[in-house]
Amino acid sequence: MVWPPSRIGELRERAGEALLHRVAGPTAHAKRARIHGTPGPRWFGPDRPVRLVHADAAMYVGGLAALLLQSLHPVAMAAVAAHSGFESDPWGRLQRTSTFLAVTTFGTAQDAERSVDRVRRVHDSVQGRTPEGVPYRASDPHLLAWVHAAETACFLRAHQRYGRRPLAPEAADGYVADMATVARRLGVIDPPESTAELAARLAEYRPELRATAQSRAAARYLLSRPPLPWPARLPYAFLAAAAVELLPAWARARLDLPYATRLLLPLARPGGHAVVAAIGWIIPAATRRKRGPREGFPQPELRPS
């Protein structure tokens, strides 16, 4: 059976609406209109690399990779497990953190400052102890620096592999510098400002990283038990495999990967390209229907908020 173009267009819009509402919530179009349509100065001009990276569908791969990588820090993972609600309210968390990234990347400077202030207030209230008794505070600059470095590396690596317009080396350095602008406001001390500095910063954390019961549970949840309807499970499985394959080999070795994910790893890159292309195809249909701009709502980082 050959479907007419009108039917294909209708299905495309419906799929785009469903994904957009999952990522940004039921008021997704109103959020987009405010973020992109409110006049005023921005932290980042239209030519900055951060806008290109965060508007690309490759962020879906990078965001999931960041969640997995960040989970390998036992103290950061303990804070997330106790306070973030990433299992009890996964879509709410996704919507909050994707909106944070969208506002700080594309919104007015005033709205971006307010968004950062809200996150810092949340961080100030989050504290506790790991299962081993190690105290933590979400506002600890050392933990914030790890979360920032891991997400920056994963977002950039995903864009370079799956993005529509991979960055030249100078622009990749610019992306790391752009991310440092937001990181400083969140309380990160001396964030990296180039890809070389970013690689060095990640290397500094490697002795602290290991698998824990909480990181294994997070990996099983993210890779094997995503809160998705069954028709979406297959494309998500390829997205998950692409995210795992994106990680450095030393990080993959520390993760307790489900058997199905391991089976898909040889197909991770073609599968990842296919899923990212499909996301990039359906989202503009939903945004055009509302006459909104095409910049997307990125995937979340693993930050307790």
C-alpha positions as CSV (number, residue, x, y, z in Angstrom):
1,M,0.0,0.0,0.0
2,V,1.3,3.4,-0.9
3,W,0.2,6.2,1.4
4,P,-0.6,9.6,-0.1
5,P,1.7,12.5,0.8
6,S,-1.1,14.1,2.9
7,R,-1.3,11.0,5.1
8,I,2.5,10.8,5.5
9,G,2.5,14.5,6.4
10,E,-0.2,13.9,9.0
11,L,1.7,11.0,10.6
12,R,4.9,13.1,10.6
13,E,3.2,15.9,12.4
14,R,1.6,13.6,15.0
15,A,4.9,11.9,15.7
16,G,6.7,15.2,16.0
17,E,4.0,16.5,18.4
18,A,4.2,13.4,20.5
19,L,8.0,13.7,20.8
20,L,8.0,17.4,21.4
21,H,5.5,17.0,24.2
22,R,7.5,14.2,25.8
23,V,10.6,16.3,25.8
24,A,9.2,19.8,26.5
25,G,5.8,19.1,28.1
26,P,2.2,20.0,27.1
27,T,3.0,23.7,26.8
28,A,6.0,23.0,24.5
29,H,4.9,25.5,21.8
30,A,4.3,28.3,24.3
31,K,7.7,27.6,25.8
32,R,9.4,27.8,22.4
33,A,7.6,31.0,21.6
34,R,8.8,32.6,24.8
35,I,12.3,31.4,24.5
36,H,12.9,32.3,20.9
37,G,10.5,35.1,20.5
38,T,11.0,37.3,23.5
39,P,13.2,40.3,22.5
40,G,16.3,41.1,24.4
41,P,20.0,40.4,24.6
42,R,21.2,36.7,24.7
43,W,24.2,35.1,26.3
44,F,25.0,33.6,22.9
45,G,24.7,35.2,19.5
46,P,23.3,33.3,16.5
47,D,26.8,32.5,15.2
48,R,27.9,30.7,18.4
49,P,28.7,27.0,18.3
50,V,26.5,26.2,21.3
51,R,23.4,27.2,19.4
52,L,24.2,24.9,16.5
53,V,25.0,21.9,18.8
54,H,21.9,22.3,21.0
55,A,19.5,22.7,18.1
56,D,20.6,19.4,16.5
57,A,18.8,16.1,17.0
58,A,22.2,14.5,17.8
59,M,21.5,15.9,21.3
60,Y,19.3,12.9,22.0
61,V,22.3,10.6,21.7
62,G,24.6,12.9,23.6
63,G,22.1,13.4,26.4
64,L,21.7,9.7,27.0
65,A,25.5,9.2,26.8
66,A,25.9,11.9,29.4
67,L,23.5,10.3,31.8
68,L,25.4,7.0,31.6
69,L,28.8,8.6,31.9
70,Q,27.8,10.8,34.8
71,S,26.4,7.8,36.7
72,L,29.9,6.4,37.1
73,H,30.8,9.0,39.8
74,P,29.6,7.3,43.0
75,V,28.9,10.5,44.9
76,A,27.2,12.3,42.0
77,M,25.1,9.2,41.3
78,A,24.1,8.9,45.0
79,A,22.8,12.5,44.9
80,V,20.8,11.9,41.7
81,A,19.3,8.6,43.0
82,A,18.2,10.3,46.2
83,H,16.9,13.6,44.9
84,S,16.4,13.9,41.1
85,G,13.3,11.8,40.5
86,F,14.7,10.5,37.3
87,E,12.9,7.2,37.8
88,S,9.7,8.3,39.6
89,D,9.1,11.3,37.3
90,P,11.3,10.8,34.2
91,W,9.3,12.9,31.8
92,G,9.0,15.7,34.3
93,R,12.7,15.7,34.8
94,L,13.4,15.6,31.1
95,Q,11.1,18.5,30.5
96,R,12.7,20.6,33.3
97,T,16.3,20.0,32.2
98,S,15.6,20.3,28.5
99,T,13.9,23.7,29.2
100,F,17.0,24.8,31.2
101,L,19.3,24.0,28.3
102,A,16.9,25.7,25.8
103,V,16.6,28.9,28.0
104,T,20.3,29.3,28.7
105,T,21.2,28.6,25.0
106,F,18.5,30.5,23.1
107,G,16.6,32.6,25.7
108,T,17.1,36.2,26.8
109,A,19.9,36.9,29.2
110,Q,17.3,37.8,31.9
111,D,15.5,34.5,31.5
112,A,18.7,32.6,31.5
113,E,19.9,34.2,34.7
114,R,16.5,33.4,36.3
115,S,16.8,29.8,35.2
116,V,20.3,29.5,36.6
117,D,19.2,31.0,39.9
118,R,16.4,28.4,40.2
119,V,18.8,25.6,39.7
120,R,21.3,27.0,42.2
121,R,18.6,27.2,44.8
122,V,17.7,23.6,44.2
123,H,21.4,22.6,44.5
124,D,21.7,24.5,47.8
125,S,18.9,22.3,49.2
126,V,20.3,18.9,48.1
127,Q,22.6,17.1,50.5
128,G,23.0,13.8,52.1
129,R,25.2,10.7,52.3
130,T,26.1,8.0,49.8
131,P,25.4,4.3,50.8
132,E,29.0,4.2,52.0
133,G,28.5,7.2,54.3
134,V,30.3,9.8,52.2
135,P,28.6,13.2,52.6
136,Y,27.7,15.2,49.5
137,R,26.2,18.5,48.5
138,A,24.8,19.1,45.0
139,S,26.4,22.6,45.2
140,D,29.9,21.1,45.7
141,P,32.0,22.7,42.9
142,H,33.9,19.4,42.4
143,L,30.7,17.5,41.7
144,L,29.3,20.3,39.5
145,A,32.5,20.3,37.5
146,W,32.2,16.5,36.9
147,V,28.6,16.8,35.7
148,H,29.6,19.7,33.4
149,A,32.6,18.1,31.9
150,A,30.8,14.8,31.2
151,E,27.8,16.5,29.6
152,T,29.9,18.8,27.5
153,A,32.1,16.0,26.2
154,C,29.1,13.8,25.4
155,F,27.1,16.6,23.7
156,L,30.0,17.6,21.6
157,R,31.0,14.0,20.7
158,A,27.5,13.2,19.6
159,H,27.3,16.3,17.5
160,Q,30.6,15.5,15.8
161,R,29.4,12.0,15.0
162,Y,25.7,12.4,14.3
163,G,25.1,16.1,13.8
164,R,24.1,17.7,10.5
165,R,27.1,20.1,10.5
166,P,30.0,18.8,12.6
167,L,32.2,21.6,14.0
168,A,35.7,22.5,12.8
169,P,38.3,22.2,15.5
170,E,38.2,25.9,16.3
171,A,34.4,25.8,16.6
172,A,34.6,22.8,18.8
173,D,36.8,24.8,21.2
174,G,34.2,27.5,20.9
175,Y,31.5,25.1,22.0
176,V,33.5,24.1,25.1
177,A,34.0,27.8,25.9
178,D,30.3,28.6,25.4
179,M,29.4,25.8,27.9
180,A,31.9,27.2,30.3
181,T,29.9,30.4,30.4
182,V,26.9,28.7,31.8
183,A,29.0,26.4,34.1
184,R,30.6,29.4,35.9
185,R,27.1,30.8,36.6
186,L,26.1,27.4,38.1
187,G,29.1,27.4,40.4
188,V,31.7,25.5,38.5
189,I,35.2,26.8,39.2
190,D,37.6,27.2,36.3
191,P,35.6,25.1,33.7
192,P,37.5,23.9,30.6
193,E,37.5,26.2,27.7
194,S,38.9,24.1,24.9
195,T,38.7,20.5,23.8
196,A,42.2,19.8,25.1
197,E,41.3,21.2,28.5
198,L,38.1,19.2,28.5
199,A,39.9,15.9,27.8
200,A,42.4,16.7,30.6
201,R,39.6,17.5,33.0
202,L,37.8,14.2,32.3
203,A,41.1,12.4,32.8
204,E,41.5,13.9,36.3
205,Y,38.2,12.3,37.4
206,R,38.9,8.8,36.1
207,P,40.4,7.6,39.4
208,E,37.1,8.5,41.1
209,L,34.9,6.7,38.7
210,R,33.5,3.2,39.3
211,A,30.3,1.1,38.9
212,T,28.0,1.0,41.9
213,A,24.7,-0.6,42.6
214,Q,23.1,2.7,41.9
215,S,24.9,3.2,38.6
216,R,24.0,-0.3,37.5
217,A,20.3,0.3,38.3
218,A,20.4,3.6,36.4
219,A,21.9,1.8,33.3
220,R,19.3,-0.9,33.5
221,Y,16.5,1.6,33.7
222,L,17.9,3.8,30.9
223,L,18.8,1.0,28.5
224,S,16.3,-1.8,29.3
225,R,13.2,-0.2,30.9
226,P,12.6,3.2,29.4
227,P,9.2,4.7,30.1
228,L,8.1,4.5,26.5
229,P,5.2,2.8,24.5
230,W,6.2,-0.4,22.8
231,P,6.2,1.1,19.2
232,A,9.0,3.4,20.4
233,R,11.1,0.8,22.0
234,L,12.9,-0.4,18.9
235,P,14.2,3.0,17.7
236,Y,15.0,3.8,21.3
237,A,17.1,0.6,21.5
238,F,19.2,1.8,18.6
239,L,19.5,5.3,20.2
240,A,20.7,3.7,23.4
241,A,23.2,1.6,21.6
242,A,24.5,4.7,19.8
243,A,24.8,6.4,23.2
244,V,26.8,3.5,24.7
245,E,29.0,3.2,21.7
246,L,29.7,7.0,21.9
247,L,31.3,6.5,25.3
248,P,35.1,6.0,25.8
249,A,36.0,2.3,26.0
250,W,37.0,2.6,29.6
251,A,33.6,4.0,30.5
252,R,31.7,1.3,28.6
253,A,33.8,-1.3,30.4
254,R,32.5,0.0,33.8
255,L,28.8,-0.2,32.8
256,D,26.7,-3.3,33.3
257,L,25.3,-3.3,29.8
258,P,22.1,-5.4,29.1
259,Y,22.5,-8.3,26.7
260,A,20.3,-6.6,24.1
261,T,22.4,-3.4,24.1
262,R,25.6,-5.4,23.7
263,L,24.0,-7.3,20.7
264,L,23.2,-4.0,19.0
265,L,26.6,-2.3,19.4
266,P,27.9,-3.5,16.0
267,L,24.9,-1.6,14.5
268,A,25.1,1.4,16.8
269,R,26.4,3.9,14.3
270,P,24.1,3.1,11.4
271,G,21.2,2.8,13.8
272,G,22.1,6.0,15.5
273,H,22.3,7.9,12.2
274,A,18.9,6.5,11.2
275,V,17.2,7.5,14.5
276,V,18.7,10.9,14.6
277,A,17.7,11.5,11.0
278,A,14.2,10.4,11.8
279,I,14.0,12.8,14.8
280,G,15.3,15.6,12.6
281,W,12.6,14.8,10.1
282,I,9.6,14.7,12.4
283,I,10.3,17.6,14.8
284,P,10.3,20.4,12.1
285,A,6.8,19.3,11.0
286,A,5.4,19.9,14.5
287,T,7.2,23.2,14.8
288,R,6.2,24.5,11.4
289,R,2.5,23.7,12.2
290,K,2.7,26.2,15.0
291,R,4.9,28.6,13.0
292,G,7.6,28.3,15.6
293,P,11.4,28.3,15.2
294,R,13.2,25.1,14.6
295,E,15.6,25.1,17.5
296,G,14.9,22.1,19.7
297,F,14.6,21.2,23.3
298,P,17.8,19.3,24.2
299,Q,18.1,16.1,26.2
300,P,18.8,16.5,29.9
301,E,22.0,16.2,31.8
302,L,22.1,14.1,35.0
303,R,21.9,17.0,37.5
304,P,19.8,16.8,40.7
305,S,17.1,19.4,40.0
